[in-house]
């Protein structure tokens, strides 16, 4: 069947370049070091110590963040169910915005409130032991404020399928708020577990706030070890717990997202509006987005100096914008190829599932690992030789980091295509690419543009992979932000942060508006 041949070839080449070849090269180098008797030189078994406390924190901290994010998401999901299609769409659009803003936004924004000369800093100077603890708590809370929309989207479908009769019955039986919510939580327990697990999984690799707060997790320890040995030798053998989790998660994700069309499942009627359920979500959005952005703006005491900082950063900013555009276009190409493969079914659908799993591994492992792997790959080395100083290696690293979003979006769009439309398309156009583009893709062009905006925003503030892939002697925006966060340079941090946020907020809002469905999902 030739319908998905070209898309399968393009998707296979992309996944081979972004995931298979880099991982195979890294594993081969590690095995070569061990089998060649140079394990000690490569750092296997040496390096920074990994204690039992590190392993406990590696599990405990992400799970706590996942639980906190799910607790915020639970009332928000029920509030969204009670909204109509119009208000529900705008609420979902706002919900998407925090997901494509920097993970360190809340941590850095609220951290400005405890800078030198502030009342918080004066109080902490009197109790030095609380300074580190406050930073660690702030890091965990900031990541929960970033990830709670992800948990909300996981809960939306199962919450939307709870029969309204069950909700009304709990009220008629006089079940209190706590007891009623407990019964409803047990009703959708698998979704709650999935929300906690997904957020915790993402937190295994979202190391920037945890790194800045010096929380001793495995990802942070390996990041420090990679700073000592940029070639990565020895780190891979010590990172096996993260790699195992990444592979298991990739298999589960590839099996859970199908490529076939879904039958139309009617959603339950919305429950009566209970506006107080929306208060936690509004508060979380305000504390995680609005207040930190205001903190960045208010921390700029001299706007002429900020403009001077912006002028000095025009070069890195232009490279970040160019990289974001390339990443956005790349995600759209991956989405279209995955959509075409999943729609074709058969062996092409298998290619889409394999691509989703491979790129999921690259997304789950810490971003510094992704950067090192891609930087050592053949494609990145060829790019540096043919186009010295180009942003292509960084683009490849960002596509490896976020490519799962493109492939996943394509497979979800394929699964959401009505069976009647798919049959009609085959009857009228015979499965041709032109007919597929006109009948299936064109109505969802806005979603693809939103995906490109989301990819561009994520690329502009990606730090972990960028610092590993930057050409020698250069200082991209990501490196500037990381240095300012490390040194707590308030004015430089605020000025550069405002510049980065001005670009990413626009893209985030566009992504939210374009990606939000026309109604609240019921199935």
Rosetta blueprint (number, residue, H / E / L):
1 X L
2 X L
3 X L
4 X L
5 X H
6 X H
7 X H
8 X H
9 X H
10 X H
11 X H
12 X H
13 X H
14 X H
15 X H
16 X H
17 X H
18 X H
19 X H
20 X H
21 X H
22 X H
23 X H
24 X H
25 X H
26 X H
27 X H
28 X H
29 X H
30 X H
31 X H
32 X H
33 X H
34 X H
35 X H
36 X L
37 X L
38 X L
39 X H
40 X H
41 X H
42 X H
43 X L
44 X L
45 X L
46 X L
47 X L
48 X L
49 X L
50 X L
51 X L
52 X H
53 X H
54 X H
55 X H
56 X H
57 X H
58 X H
59 X H
60 X H
61 X H
62 X H
63 X H
64 X H
65 X H
66 X H
67 X H
68 X H
69 X H
70 X H
71 X H
72 X H
73 X H
74 X H
75 X H
76 X H
77 X H
78 X H
79 X H
80 X H
81 X H
82 X L
83 X L
84 X L
85 X H
86 X H
87 X H
88 X H
89 X H
90 X H
91 X H
92 X H
93 X H
94 X H
95 X H
96 X H
97 X H
98 X H
99 X H
100 X H
101 X L
102 X L
103 X L
104 X L
105 X H
106 X H
107 X H
108 X H
109 X H
110 X H
111 X H
112 X H
113 X H
114 X H
115 X L
116 X L
117 X L
118 X L
119 X H
120 X H
121 X H
122 X H
123 X H
124 X H
125 X H
126 X H
127 X L
128 X L
129 X H
130 X H
131 X H
132 X H
133 X H
134 X H
135 X H
136 X H
137 X H
138 X H
139 X H
140 X H
141 X H
142 X H
143 X H
144 X H
145 X H
146 X H
147 X H
148 X H
149 X H
150 X H
151 X H
152 X H
153 X H
154 X H
155 X H
156 X H
157 X H
158 X H
159 X H
160 X H
161 X L
162 X L
163 X L
164 X H
165 X H
166 X H
167 X H
168 X H
169 X H
170 X H
171 X H
172 X H
173 X L
174 X L
175 X L
176 X L
177 X H
178 X H
179 X H
180 X H
181 X H
182 X H
183 X H
184 X H
185 X H
186 X H
187 X H
188 X L
189 X H
190 X H
191 X H
192 X H
193 X H
194 X H
195 X H
196 X H
197 X H
198 X H
199 X H
200 X H
201 X H
202 X H
203 X H
204 X L
205 X L
206 X L
207 X L
208 X H
209 X H
210 X H
211 X H
212 X H
213 X L
214 X L
215 X L
216 X L
217 X L
218 X H
219 X H
220 X H
221 X H
222 X H
223 X H
224 X H
225 X H
226 X H
227 X H
228 X H
229 X L
230 X L
231 X L
232 X L
233 X L
234 X L
235 X H
236 X H
237 X H
238 X H
239 X L
240 X H
241 X H
242 X H
243 X H
244 X H
245 X H
246 X H
247 X H
248 X H
249 X H
250 X H
251 X H
252 X H
253 X H
254 X H
255 X H
256 X H
257 X L
258 X L
259 X L
260 X L
261 X L
262 X L
263 X L
264 X L
265 X L
266 X L
267 X L
268 X L
269 X L
270 X L
271 X L
272 X L
273 X L
274 X L
275 X H
276 X H
277 X H
278 X H
279 X H
280 X H
281 X H
282 X H
283 X H
284 X H
285 X H
286 X H
287 X H
288 X H
289 X H
290 X H
291 X H
292 X H
293 X H
294 X H
295 X H
296 X H
297 X H
298 X H
299 X H
300 X L
301 X L
302 X L
303 X H
304 X H
305 X H
306 X H
307 X H
308 X H
309 X H
310 X H
311 X H
312 X H
313 X L
314 X H
315 X H
316 X H
317 X H
318 X H
319 X H
320 X H
321 X H
322 X H
323 X H
324 X H
325 X H
326 X H
327 X H
328 X H
329 X H
330 X H
331 X H
332 X H
333 X H
334 X H
335 X H
336 X H
337 X H
338 X H
339 X H
340 X H
341 X H
342 X H
343 X H
344 X H
345 X L
346 X H
347 X H
348 X H
349 X H
350 X H
351 X H
352 X H
353 X H
354 X H
355 X H
356 X H
357 X H
358 X H
359 X H
360 X H
361 X H
362 X H
363 X H
364 X H
365 X L
366 X L
367 X H
368 X H
369 X H
370 X H
371 X H
372 X H
373 X H
374 X H
375 X H
376 X L
377 X L
378 X H
379 X H
380 X H
381 X H
382 X H
383 X H
384 X H
385 X H
386 X H
387 X L
388 X L
389 X L
390 X L
391 X L
392 X H
393 X H
394 X H
395 X H
396 X H
397 X H
398 X H
399 X H
400 X H
401 X H
402 X H
403 X H
404 X H
405 X H
406 X H
407 X H
408 X H
409 X H
410 X H
411 X H
412 X H
413 X H
414 X H
415 X H
416 X L
417 X L
418 X L
419 X H
420 X H
421 X H
422 X H
423 X H
424 X H
425 X H
426 X H
427 X H
428 X H
429 X H
430 X L
431 X L
432 X L
433 X H
434 X H
435 X H
436 X H
437 X H
438 X H
439 X H
440 X H
441 X H
442 X H
443 X H
444 X H
445 X H
446 X H
447 X H
448 X H
449 X H
450 X H
451 X H
452 X H
453 X H
454 X H
455 X H
456 X H
457 X H
458 X H
459 X H
460 X H
461 X L
462 X L
463 X L
464 X H
465 X H
466 X H
467 X H
468 X H
469 X H
470 X L
471 X L
472 X L
473 X L
474 X L
475 X L
476 X L
477 X H
478 X H
479 X H
480 X H
481 X H
482 X H
483 X H
484 X H
485 X H
486 X H
487 X H
488 X L
489 X L
490 X H
491 X H
492 X H
493 X H
494 X H
495 X H
496 X H
497 X H
498 X H
499 X H
500 X H
501 X H
502 X H
503 X H
504 X H
505 X H
506 X H
507 X H
508 X H
509 X H
510 X H
511 X H
512 X H
513 X H
514 X H
515 X H
516 X L
517 X L
518 X L
519 X L
520 X L
521 X L
522 X L
523 X L
